[in-house]
Structure formats: C-alpha cells, structure tokens
Amino acid sequence: MSDAYANVVGGGLNLKGIKKKKKKAAASETALAVVAEAAAAEPSSSAVALPSSSTYTDTERRKLDTMEKRKMDLAKEGKLKTHRDQVKDFNAYLGKLTEHYDLPKVSKGN
C-alpha cells in the first residue's frame, strides 16, 4: 500500500491571486526595540494610553477621551459597578418580574 503514496506530491496548495507575505525578522526586531525604549523612557501614568493618532480619527479620539473621563469620574464618586454587582442587580430585576414572562409548562395530558 505504501507504493500507492509514492507518487504523491507534497507541499501546500497554491491559490491563484494570493501571495504570501514575507516575514521581515530584522525590521520587526528593531521596531520592538524602539517601542521598548520608548515605553521605558516615558513615565507611566494612570490614564490609559491610546494607540497612535493615525489609528483613530479626531472624532473617535475625542469620543474615547470623553468615555475615559466619564469612567474616571464615576470611579472617583464610587458609582462604578463591578461585573459582580451588575449581575447581582440584573438577577434581582429578573426575580421581580411577574410570572407572565415564565415559560409555560407543557404536559402530555393537556
């Protein structure tokens, strides 16, 4: 049976119109080194640093800044809820609903 597989050509499939990306090992290593140096050079802050400005438009950046500011304000006031608190509140809300929303029980006799 091993003779049947002797003529099989190995390797991956060739797809038309799709080219493989070449890996640039040297360039990526230098880029990582530059990023590491920049991270070590700048002081750490409590605010979350957004990716470079070229990633987001002005409107998106303002929206993210506003959302971060609101989240910080809620945290300062002590109104920021943890996931556990949110789940507890939701379960309490579901417990208060009437039986109208329950699934009907189906039996063979009825």
C-alpha positions in Angstrom: 0.0 0.0 0.0 3.0 2.3 0.5 3.6 2.2 -3.3 0.3 4.0 -3.8 1.5 7.0 -1.9 5.0 7.1 -3.5 3.8 9.4 -6.4 2.0 12.0 -4.2 3.4 15.5 -4.5 4.0 17.1 -1.1 3.6 20.8 -0.1 0.9 23.3 0.4 -1.8 24.3 -2.0 -1.2 27.1 -4.5 -4.0 29.5 -4.7 -4.3 31.9 -7.6 -4.1 35.6 -6.9 -2.9 35.1 -3.3 0.6 35.9 -2.4 2.3 35.0 0.8 3.6 37.8 3.0 7.3 37.8 3.5 8.5 38.0 7.1 10.8 40.8 8.0 12.6 39.5 11.0 15.3 42.1 11.3 12.8 45.0 10.8 10.4 43.7 13.4 13.1 43.2 16.0 14.3 46.7 15.6 10.7 48.0 15.8 10.2 46.1 19.0 13.4 47.5 20.4 12.3 51.1 19.6 8.9 50.5 21.2 10.5 49.1 24.3 12.9 52.0 24.6 10.0 54.5 24.2 7.9 52.7 26.8 10.8 52.8 29.2 11.6 56.4 28.5 8.1 57.9 29.1 6.8 58.0 32.6 3.9 55.7 33.5 0.5 57.4 34.0 -2.8 56.3 35.5 -4.6 57.2 32.2 -4.8 54.6 29.5 -2.6 55.5 26.6 -4.4 55.3 23.2 -2.7 54.0 20.1 -1.0 56.4 17.7 -3.2 59.2 16.4 -3.1 57.7 12.9 -5.2 54.8 14.1 -8.2 56.9 15.1 -9.9 59.9 13.5 -10.3 63.1 15.5 -13.9 62.3 16.3 -13.1 58.8 17.5 -10.2 60.0 19.7 -12.5 62.7 21.3 -15.1 60.0 21.9 -12.6 57.7 23.6 -11.2 60.6 25.7 -14.7 61.5 26.8 -15.6 57.9 27.7 -12.4 57.5 29.7 -13.1 60.8 31.5 -16.6 59.8 32.4 -15.4 56.4 33.7 -12.8 58.1 35.8 -15.4 60.5 37.2 -17.7 57.5 38.2 -14.7 55.8 39.8 -13.9 58.9 41.9 -17.6 59.1 43.0 -17.7 55.4 43.9 -20.5 54.8 41.4 -18.6 52.5 39.2 -20.1 49.0 39.5 -18.1 45.8 39.2 -19.3 42.9 36.9 -20.4 41.0 40.0 -22.6 43.9 41.2 -24.1 44.3 37.7 -25.0 40.6 37.6 -26.5 40.8 41.1 -28.7 43.7 40.2 -29.8 42.1 37.0 -30.7 38.9 38.8 -32.7 40.9 41.3 -34.5 42.6 38.5 -35.4 39.2 36.9 -36.6 38.0 40.2 -39.1 40.8 40.5 -40.7 40.1 37.1 -44.2 38.6 37.1 -45.0 35.0 36.1 -46.3 36.3 32.8 -42.8 36.0 31.4 -42.2 32.4 32.6 -42.2 29.6 30.1 -45.5 27.6 30.2 -45.3 24.1 31.5 -46.4 21.5 28.9 -47.7 18.1 30.0 -48.9 15.1 28.0 -52.4 15.1 29.4 -53.4 18.7 28.4 
